[in-house]
Amino acid sequence: MSDFYFNIEEYILNHSDKEDSVLAELNRETNLKVLRPRMLSGHLQGKILEMISKMIRPQKILELGTYTGYSAICLAKGLQDKGILHSIEINDELEDLILKYIEKSGVKNKVKLHFGDARTLIPQINEMFDLVFIDADKREYLEYYNIVFDYVKPGGFMLADNVLWSGKVIEMETPDDDYTKGIFEFNDFLKNDDRVEKVILPLRDGLTLIRKK
Ligand SMILES: C[S@@+](CC[C@H](N)C(=O)[O-])C[C@H]1O[C@@H](n2cnc3c(N)ncnc32)[C@H](O)[C@@H]1O
């Protein structure tokens, strides 16, 4: 990141709410103990997810890709009183860490964890959602989108993370790796999908906001 963007991000964080202390602890523990800690949403994106959720006030949220639970906790903060967030994670070794912080954050009774492949579990959960956060395997984004589409209420929202893929979407005309290909395919499909409204926020690694018409 250039000095300019580093300083701007620092300024933004200094003039936004501080990272919640439990989330800061989860962030530290993830960095110390878990592989690929850069996958965690982090302070700025986490606060934005929380705000988006608080604006929508969903009854039902679905998250694809829990990792250590950072974004699940942020999104759960916007749920209605009796709302539920279902979060799907393929790596069950993360369960203890996720549960520890979901409990510490006081959202335990609002979060239901599912371990397994999101592509199999979405139809099994079989609920209608107000908000879906797509943040699992980048190679599978289009599959998740096609599977989850029928489980999003009309007027409901989907968010897709990492859609700029570290800028590779503009650096490579023909991507040579499956992750970049997956993001390309997803972005191109979405662009032509008239069933939804969409806009990409240039936040962190790119976050698409999608509204089902
Ligand atoms: C980018 S991380 C999620 C980060 C988390 N949402 C956050 O913001 O802190 C992606 C997660 O998706 C999980 N994952 C990958 N493929 C999956 C699949 N098919 N179904 C469910 N989870 C999957 C990975 O194990 C990983 O923990």
The ligand as an SDF file (V2000), in Angstrom:
LIG
                    3D

 27 29  0  0  0  0  0  0  0  0999 V2000
  -12.0230  -14.9960    3.6300 C   0  0  0  0  0  0  0  0  0  0  0  0
  -12.3580  -16.2200    4.8500 S   0  0  0  0  0  0  0  0  0  0  0  0
  -13.7850  -15.5760    5.6620 C   0  0  0  0  0  0  0  0  0  0  0  0
  -13.4690  -14.3760    6.5170 C   0  0  0  0  0  0  0  0  0  0  0  0
  -14.5810  -13.9540    7.4340 C   0  0  0  0  0  0  0  0  0  0  0  0
  -15.8550  -13.8240    6.7420 N   0  0  0  0  0  0  0  0  0  0  0  0
  -14.2340  -12.5960    8.0340 C   0  0  0  0  0  0  0  0  0  0  0  0
  -14.5540  -11.5860    7.4000 O   0  0  0  0  0  0  0  0  0  0  0  0
  -13.5970  -12.5350    9.0970 O   0  0  0  0  0  0  0  0  0  0  0  0
  -13.0060  -17.5360    3.8890 C   0  0  0  0  0  0  0  0  0  0  0  0
  -13.4580  -18.7550    4.6840 C   0  0  0  0  0  0  0  0  0  0  0  0
  -14.2760  -19.5670    3.8360 O   0  0  0  0  0  0  0  0  0  0  0  0
  -14.0680  -20.9150    4.1510 C   0  0  0  0  0  0  0  0  0  0  0  0
  -14.5270  -21.7130    2.9920 N   0  0  0  0  0  0  0  0  0  0  0  0
  -13.8750  -21.9750    1.8440 C   0  0  0  0  0  0  0  0  0  0  0  0
  -14.6330  -22.7080    1.0180 N   0  0  0  0  0  0  0  0  0  0  0  0
  -15.8130  -22.9150    1.6570 C   0  0  0  0  0  0  0  0  0  0  0  0
  -17.0230  -23.5900    1.3230 C   0  0  0  0  0  0  0  0  0  0  0  0
  -17.1730  -24.1940    0.1380 N   0  0  0  0  0  0  0  0  0  0  0  0
  -18.0190  -23.6030    2.2330 N   0  0  0  0  0  0  0  0  0  0  0  0
  -17.8910  -22.9780    3.4310 C   0  0  0  0  0  0  0  0  0  0  0  0
  -16.7690  -22.3120    3.8070 N   0  0  0  0  0  0  0  0  0  0  0  0
  -15.7480  -22.2830    2.9340 C   0  0  0  0  0  0  0  0  0  0  0  0
  -12.5680  -20.9960    4.4300 C   0  0  0  0  0  0  0  0  0  0  0  0
  -12.2480  -22.1420    5.1910 O   0  0  0  0  0  0  0  0  0  0  0  0
  -12.3030  -19.6640    5.1560 C   0  0  0  0  0  0  0  0  0  0  0  0
  -12.3470  -19.8200    6.5490 O   0  0  0  0  0  0  0  0  0  0  0  0
  1  2  1  0
  2  3  1  0
  2 10  1  0
  3  4  1  0
  4  5  1  0
  5  6  1  0
  5  7  1  0
  7  8  2  0
  7  9  1  0
 10 11  1  0
 11 12  1  0
 11 26  1  0
 12 13  1  0
 13 14  1  0
 13 24  1  0
 14 15  1  0
 14 23  1  0
 15 16  2  0
 16 17  1  0
 17 18  1  0
 17 23  2  0
 18 19  1  0
 18 20  2  0
 20 21  1  0
 21 22  2  0
 22 23  1  0
 24 25  1  0
 24 26  1  0
 26 27  1  0
M  CHG  2   2   1   9  -1
M  END
$$$$
